[in-house]
Amino acid sequence: MSIDRYESLKYWIWLTIAFGPANPRKWQALRGYDSVKDFYDDVTTGRIPSGIFPNEKIKLCSVTMNDVLKTISYCEQRDINIYCYEDEDYPQMLREISNPPSVLFSFGDLSFLNESVIIAVVGARDCSVYSLNAEQVLLTSILEKGIRFASGFAVGADSLANEVALFNNEKSVAVLACGLDYDYPSGSTSLKMSIGKCGAVISEYFPDHKPRSNDFVARNRLLAGLSMGVFVIEASERSGALSTASIALNQGKDIFTIVPHDIFDKRYFGQRDLLKDGAIPVFSAEDISDEYLNNFSHKLNFVPNDSRLITIERKLSDSTHKKDRERANKPKIPKREREMDRELNQLSTVDNNSETLSITATYVDTSDLSEIQKRIYDELSGGVMHVDQLCEKLSLDISTLFVELTELELLGIVTSLSGKRYMLS
């Protein structure tokens, strides 16, 4: 830890001890200050800012730097990472919420949170077999898209999301309403450590903090804040999962839900109401990943599932095997397609086993298409697009565009998707 980071961290921990982890008052107290150190200097020299309540003044004056050093020492001994609001790897999404945590304690490295599309997975503690089976199948497929999960680490649907990620050797994050060292849920320590080794387990509470009822609501604002959307697995009318969904809606996030197994079963009434209010029903991984494909394609894994567009062959480094495999796997190209020059369109990555994954892209021969159709093809070469985006990109009116798209569909060049979206066939 650098000296500058260590010095900054000390003052943030001091502030957090004085006000309490989830207390928004700390942010009000810092108004008008350039740094938390400036606020600390004022307090420790008797210049208490106006607006500080009497009980807050007592606490501010009673917390010492020795208390801070004890916390840092304890965390170092337990391999607990501490991130303050100013840290580079502090989750950027949390900076954008109301009352962000001033300090985060973590088993594991948080840097992947800023590099990934995160979806919060929430649901009932006693989910039905239908919901758990659907969750496992869908989450496994969603992981393949490059999306990562956040959970509130409750038993049932929440912790299953972390377990699915672990089973697939992928990172996930568990957000706790207690301290990292407090055994809640009971007997979960081993799972916490496993998640921390691969991803992260985080809490804004000090390591030995025992959870109180309002801590779970406070936790939910972080769970929603970390995520671009919330995926509700199963929820009754009074399910705690709806709290996270409600907070996420207020933060402008997307809400997804599994379609209820039985619309007359009270266990699914929360999902039923979410769908009535506009939540996105999830039938496949694409129902979630497509929402983020346009803006976050660099963070997702997207390969068109069409053998006419992309042929993937694994080539061994041995030249003899390489030639044999190339001959055996040579693609049959339809008349309307032509293979682009191999040197321009073959991308290779080498793994630790000295194998090369070669991707050769084949494209439709557009010579017989109209100029508008060629332009449509060029735009869709970049991936799935909504018809409104195509209109804007091509400066076409909607009626003209639909005529051209229909003809391209008849030619087998374009495929229409749900929600007025299109992709190359």
C-alpha positions in Angstrom: 0.0 0.0 0.0 1.5 3.4 -1.0 2.1 6.0 1.6 -0.5 8.4 0.0 -3.2 5.7 -0.1 -2.4 4.6 3.4 -2.8 8.2 4.7 -6.0 8.7 2.9 -7.4 5.4 4.1 -6.8 6.3 7.7 -8.9 9.4 7.6 -11.8 7.6 5.8 -11.8 4.8 8.4 -11.8 7.4 11.2 -14.8 9.1 9.5 -16.6 5.8 9.2 -16.0 4.8 12.8 -17.2 8.2 14.0 -20.5 8.4 12.0 -21.2 4.7 11.4 -20.8 2.8 8.1 -24.2 3.4 6.5 -25.0 6.8 8.0 -25.5 9.4 5.2 -24.7 12.2 7.7 -21.0 11.8 7.0 -21.5 13.2 3.5 -23.4 16.2 4.8 -20.6 16.9 7.2 -18.0 16.8 4.4 -19.8 19.5 2.4 -17.5 22.5 2.0 -14.3 20.5 2.6 -11.8 19.6 -0.1 -10.8 16.4 1.7 -11.7 14.2 4.6 -8.3 15.1 6.1 -9.3 18.8 6.2 -12.4 17.8 8.1 -10.3 15.6 10.5 -7.9 18.5 11.1 -10.8 20.8 12.0 -12.4 18.4 14.4 -9.2 17.4 16.2 -8.3 21.1 16.7 -11.6 22.0 18.2 -13.1 23.7 15.1 -16.3 21.6 15.0 -18.3 22.6 11.8 -21.7 24.0 12.2 -24.5 21.5 11.6 -22.9 18.8 13.6 -25.3 17.3 16.2 -24.2 17.1 19.9 -24.1 13.3 19.9 -22.1 13.3 16.6 -19.6 15.8 18.2 -19.1 13.5 21.1 -18.4 10.5 18.8 -16.1 12.6 16.5 -14.0 13.7 19.5 -13.8 10.3 21.0 -12.5 8.3 18.0 -8.7 8.3 17.9 -6.2 7.4 15.3 -5.2 4.5 17.5 -8.7 3.1 16.9 -8.1 3.4 13.2 -4.7 1.6 13.3 -6.2 -1.2 15.3 -8.8 -1.7 12.5 -6.1 -1.7 9.8 -3.9 -4.1 11.7 -6.8 -6.5 12.3 -7.7 -6.5 8.6 -4.1 -7.1 7.6 -3.9 -10.1 9.9 -7.2 -11.5 8.4 -6.2 -10.8 4.8 -9.2 -8.4 4.5 -8.7 -5.7 1.9 -9.9 -2.2 2.7 -11.1 0.3 0.0 -11.9 3.9 0.7 -14.1 6.1 -1.5 -11.0 7.7 -3.2 -9.4 4.4 -4.2 -8.9 3.7 -7.9 -10.4 0.2 -7.5 -13.4 1.4 -5.5 -16.5 0.3 -7.6 -17.4 3.2 -9.9 -21.1 2.3 -9.9 -21.3 2.9 -6.2 -19.9 6.4 -6.6 -23.1 7.2 -8.5 -25.6 6.2 -5.8 -27.0 8.2 -2.9 -25.0 7.6 0.3 -22.2 5.5 -1.1 -20.1 3.6 1.4 -17.2 5.6 2.7 -15.2 2.4 3.3 -15.6 -1.2 1.9 -14.1 -4.3 3.5 -13.4 -7.2 1.1 -12.3 -10.8 0.9 -10.8 -10.6 -2.6 -9.9 -8.0 -5.2 -12.6 -5.5 -6.4 -11.0 -4.4 -9.6 -13.1 -6.8 -11.8 -16.3 -4.9 -10.7 -15.2 -1.9 -12.8 -14.4 -4.1 -15.8 -17.7 -6.2 -15.9 -21.4 -6.0 -16.6 -22.8 -6.9 -13.2 -26.3 -8.2 -12.6 -27.8 -8.6 -9.1 -29.5 -11.9 -8.5 -32.1 -11.9 -5.8 -34.9 -14.2 -4.8 -36.7 -16.1 -2.0 -34.8 -18.1 0.7 -37.1 -21.0 0.1 -37.4 -21.0 -3.7 -39.4 -23.6 -5.5 -37.6 -26.4 -7.4 -38.8 -24.8 -10.6 -37.2 -21.5 -9.8 -33.9 -23.0 -8.7 -33.7 -25.2 -11.7 -34.5 -22.3 -14.0 -32.0 -20.1 -12.2 -29.2 -22.6 -12.6 -29.8 -23.1 -16.3 -30.2 -19.4 -17.1 -27.3 -18.2 -15.0 -24.9 -20.7 -16.5 -25.9 -19.4 -20.0 -25.6 -15.8 -18.8 -22.1 -16.3 -17.6 -21.1 -17.4 -21.1 -22.1 -13.9 -22.3 -19.5 -12.4 -20.0 -22.0 -11.1 -17.4 -21.0 -11.4 -13.7 -23.3 -11.7 -10.7 -23.8 -9.9 -7.4 -25.9 -11.4 -4.6 -27.0 -10.5 -1.1 -25.6 -13.8 0.0 -28.9 -15.0 1.6 -29.7 -18.7 1.5 -31.6 -19.9 -1.5 -31.6 -17.9 -4.8 -29.0 -15.4 -3.7 -26.2 -17.8 -2.7 -27.0 -20.1 -5.6 -25.8 -17.4 -8.0 -22.4 -17.4 -6.3 -22.3 -21.2 -6.4 -23.1 -21.3 -10.1 -20.3 -18.8 -10.7 -17.8 -20.8 -8.6 -18.8 -24.1 -10.4 -18.0 -22.4 -13.7 -14.7 -20.8 -12.4 -16.1 -17.3 -12.8 -16.0 -14.3 -10.6 -19.0 -13.1 -8.6 -19.5 -10.7 -5.7 -21.5 -11.3 -2.4 -22.6 -8.2 -0.6 -23.1 -8.7 3.2 -25.3 -7.0 5.7 -22.9 -8.0 8.4 -19.1 -7.9 9.0 -16.9 -10.3 7.0 -16.0 -12.2 10.1 -19.5 -12.6 11.4 -20.9 -16.1 10.6 -24.1 -15.1 8.8 -25.8 -17.0 7.3 -24.7 -19.6 9.8 -22.1 -22.0 8.5 -21.3 -19.9 5.4 -17.7 -19.1 6.2 -16.3 -21.7 3.8 -18.4 -20.4 0.9 -17.4 -16.8 1.7 -13.7 -17.7 1.4 -14.2 -19.6 -1.8 -16.0 -16.6 -3.4 -13.3 -14.3 -2.1 -10.5 -16.3 -3.7 -12.2 -16.2 -7.1 -14.2 -12.9 -6.9 -15.1 -10.8 -3.9 -17.1 -10.7 -0.7 -17.7 -7.2 0.4 -19.3 -5.3 3.3 -19.4 -1.6 4.4 -19.6 -2.9 8.1 -16.6 -3.5 10.3 -15.4 -7.2 10.3 -17.2 -8.3 13.6 -20.5 -6.4 13.0 -23.6 -8.4 13.8 -26.5 -7.6 11.4 -29.6 -5.7 12.5 -32.8 -5.6 10.6 -32.2 -2.2 9.0 -28.7 -3.3 7.8 -30.3 -5.5 5.2 -32.1 -2.6 3.6 -28.9 -0.6 3.7 -27.1 -3.6 2.1 -29.7 -3.7 -0.7 -28.8 -0.1 -1.9 -25.2 -1.4 -2.5 -26.4 -4.6 -4.2 -28.5 -2.6 -6.6 -25.9 0.1 -6.9 -23.2 -2.3 -8.0 -25.4 -3.7 -10.8 -26.7 -2.6 -14.1 -29.9 -4.6 -13.5 -31.6 -6.8 -11.0 -32.7 -10.3 -11.9 -35.6 -11.5 -9.6 -35.7 -15.3 -9.5 -38.7 -15.7 -7.3 -40.7 -13.3 -5.1 -43.9 -13.2 -3.2 -45.8 -9.9 -2.6 -43.7 -9.2 0.5 -40.4 -10.7 -0.6 -37.2 -8.9 0.5 -36.1 -9.3 -3.1 -38.6 -6.6 -4.1 -36.7 -4.1 -1.9 -33.6 -4.5 -4.0 -35.8 -4.2 -7.2 -37.4 -1.0 -5.9 -34.1 0.6 -5.0 -32.7 -0.4 -8.4 -35.7 1.2 -10.1 -35.1 4.4 -8.2 -31.4 4.2 -9.4 -32.6 3.9 -13.0 -31.6 0.2 -13.4 -33.3 -2.6 -15.4 -35.5 -5.2 -13.7 -35.6 -8.8 -15.1 -37.6 -11.7 -13.8 -38.2 -15.4 -14.4 -41.7 -16.0 -15.7 -43.8 -17.4 -12.8 -44.4 -21.1 -12.8 -48.0 -20.6 -11.7 -49.6 -17.1 -11.8 -52.1 -18.2 -9.1 -49.4 -19.3 -6.7 -48.7 -16.7 -4.0 -45.0 -17.5 -4.1 -44.8 -15.8 -7.5 -47.1 -12.7 -6.9 -44.1 -10.4 -6.6 -42.8 -11.5 -10.1 -46.3 -11.2 -11.5 -46.6 -7.6 -10.3 -43.1 -6.7 -11.6 -44.1 -8.0 -15.1 -47.3 -6.0 -15.0 -45.2 -2.9 -14.2 -42.8 -3.5 -17.1 -40.1 -5.8 -15.9 -38.3 -7.8 -18.7 -39.3 -11.5 -18.7 -36.3 -13.8 -19.1 -36.6 -16.8 -21.3 -32.9 -17.0 -22.3 -29.5 -15.4 -21.6 -30.1 -13.1 -24.6 -33.0 -11.4 -22.8 -30.5 -9.9 -20.4 -27.3 -9.6 -22.5 -29.1 -7.9 -25.4 -30.0 -5.0 -23.1 -26.3 -4.2 -22.8 -24.8 -5.3 -26.1 -24.9 -1.9 -27.8 -23.2 0.1 -25.0 -21.1 -2.5 -23.3 -20.1 -4.9 -26.1 -16.4 -4.5 -25.1 -17.3 -6.1 -21.7 -19.4 -9.0 -23.1 -18.7 -12.2 -25.0 -20.8 -12.0 -28.2 -20.3 -14.4 -31.1 -23.1 -14.8 -33.6 -24.5 -18.4 -33.4 -24.5 -19.0 -37.1 -22.1 -21.3 -38.9 -22.6 -19.3 -42.2 -21.1 -16.2 -40.5 -18.3 -17.6 -38.4 -16.4 -20.9 -38.6 -14.3 -21.6 -35.5 -11.6 -24.3 -35.7 -8.9 -25.2 -33.2 -5.5 -25.8 -34.7 -2.6 -27.6 -33.1 0.8 -26.1 -33.5 2.1 -29.3 -35.2 2.2 -28.4 -38.9 1.1 -31.8 -40.2 -2.0 -31.9 -37.9 -2.6 -28.3 -38.8 -2.9 -29.0 -42.6 -5.0 -32.1 -42.0 -7.4 -30.2 -39.8 -7.7 -27.3 -42.2 -8.6 -29.7 -45.0 -11.1 -31.6 -42.9 -12.8 -28.5 -41.5 -12.9 -26.4 -44.7 -16.3 -24.8 -44.7 -18.9 -25.3 -47.4 -19.7 -21.8 -48.6 -23.2 -21.0 -50.1 -23.3 -19.3 -53.5 -24.2 -15.9 -52.0 -21.2 -16.0 -49.7 -17.5 -15.5 -50.2 -14.6 -16.0 -47.8 -12.6 -12.9 -47.2 -8.8 -12.9 -47.6 -7.4 -15.1 -44.9 -4.6 -12.7 -43.9 -7.1 -9.9 -43.3 -9.9 -11.9 -41.5 -8.1 -14.5 -39.4 -7.7 -13.6 -35.7 -5.5 -15.8 -33.6 -4.8 -16.1 -29.8 -2.3 -18.4 -28.3 -3.0 -20.2 -25.0 -0.7 -21.8 -22.5 -1.0 -25.2 -24.3 0.5 -23.7 -27.5 -2.9 -24.1 -29.3 -4.3 -21.4 -31.6 -7.9 -20.5 -31.9 -8.5 -19.3 -35.4 -11.6 -17.4 -36.3 -12.3 -17.0 -40.0 -15.3 -14.8 -40.9 -17.3 -15.3 -44.1 -19.5 -12.5 -45.5 -22.4 -12.2 -47.9 -21.6 -11.1 -51.4 -23.4 -7.7 -51.5 -22.7 -7.0 -55.2 -26.4 -7.6 -56.2 -27.9 -5.5 -53.4 -29.2 -2.0 -53.7 -27.1 0.8 -52.2 -29.5 1.1 -49.2 -29.3 -2.6 -48.6 -25.5 -2.5 -48.7 -25.6 0.2 -46.1 -27.9 -1.8 -43.9 -25.7 -4.8 -44.2 -22.6 -2.7 -43.2 -24.4 -1.4 -40.1 -25.6 -4.8 -39.0 -22.1 -6.3 -39.5 -21.3 -4.7 -36.1 -24.0 -6.7 -34.3 -27.6 -6.5 -33.3 -29.3 -3.2 -33.9 -32.7 -1.7 -33.1 -34.7 -0.4 -36.0 -34.6 3.1 -34.5 -30.8 3.0 -34.4 -30.7 1.9 -38.1 -33.1 4.8 -39.0 -30.8 7.3 -37.3 -27.5 5.8 -38.7 -28.9 5.6 -42.3 -31.0 8.8 -42.2 -34.0 6.8 -43.5 -37.7 7.0 -42.7 -39.1 4.0 -40.9 -41.4 2.9 -43.8 -38.5 2.8 -46.3 -36.3 0.9 -43.9 -38.9 -1.7 -43.2 -39.3 -2.4 -46.9 -35.6 -2.9 -47.4 -35.3 -5.1 -44.2 -38.2 -7.3 -45.4 -36.5 -7.9 -48.7 -33.2 -8.7 -47.0 -35.1 -11.2 -44.8 -36.6 -12.9 -47.9 -33.1 -13.1 -49.3 -31.9 -14.8 -46.1 -29.4 -12.1 -45.3 -31.1 -10.5 -42.3 -33.0 -12.0 -39.3 -35.6 -10.1 -37.3 -35.5 -10.5 -33.5 -38.0 -9.5 -30.8 -38.3 -5.9 -29.9 -37.8 -4.6 -33.5 -34.1 -5.6 -33.5 -32.2 -7.1 -36.5 -29.0 -9.0 -37.1 -27.3 -10.6 -40.0 -28.5 -14.2 -40.7 
